């Protein structure tokens, strides 16, 4: 990694701040709801109705489904609905059934909505360690549906009156692409590569016949069950998935940071932090870190340049947010930005990018 002079860093920080001011004027904190893990799965998501109108949720779900899910999948889901508990593991079968009841929609639509979000999450995730050994984790979630900005929520998953873990998701979606287990680790997931129409068939078979896990369900299960960073990395690396993904994980101890490039059956690559060797941060978008991204995708280069200019002496939750706000790291389809640090769980923050961020990508 290369470093810049103090004068260059000051100039760069000023430009970053100006960019944040311009691009984030309309950004809003995501609404927060509680999901009690002590309650039966069928009633856990009832608090959604305190935030959203049911008619709006049904219309929003229909828009996402109609523009994302192939028509043949609508028919393929029928046997799953008829034998929900056989194909969908707990607690998700109960939660899906409960969401359909709360919203007044069909179980078919809730299942289709959940799998729609499994296929197209374009993202930038960053983990970084400062010179004192503190770890920071940030992510932009990019998705080509404007309506998702109105559906973004922060969720506190509560057990025995205490927050067991938290995450950021969309109303009606039981999985997590972003989350934090307090004082243990943080996780974000990025789509790996480009899926094609036939991958829906692969994903469907993997999920319901081969019993592989949707990528967002594994994030949630890891947040709930893993005891520490190492345990989280093992779970995220080895459990079969319905599709390829990048899992980005940060812990609480110096050096606890890794990008896991996943195939369906296991890890294709493990890319850890190496702060003692100059590797104090890792940037992951939607392409393998050992290959060049497409010429028009400048997110990785822009983030690398901004982090090098910031340096490990100056990285913190606020400067990381500035990097994630820089165009084209933040772009016109960016839905939300989350910054988090498992060692300081109170700093978890999600900003909804109400108008995206303007860029040429």
SULRALIN-V580452 format. One record per helix or strand. SS is the DSSP state (2 for helix, 1 for strand). FROM is the first residue (numbers start at 1). LEN is the number of residues. If there is no record, write none. Layout:
SS&FROM&LEN  SS&FROM&LEN
//
This chain:
2&6&18  1&28&2  1&31&6  2&41&3  2&46&5  2&54&15  2&71&6  2&78&5  2&84&4  2&92&12  2&107&10  1&122&8  1&135&8  2&146&5  1&152&8  1&162&9  1&178&4  1&185&7  2&199&10  1&213&1  2&215&11  2&229&10  1&241&1  1&245&6  1&257&6  1&267&6  1&274&1  2&275&3  1&279&1  1&281&4  2&299&12  2&317&9  1&334&7  2&342&6  1&349&4
//
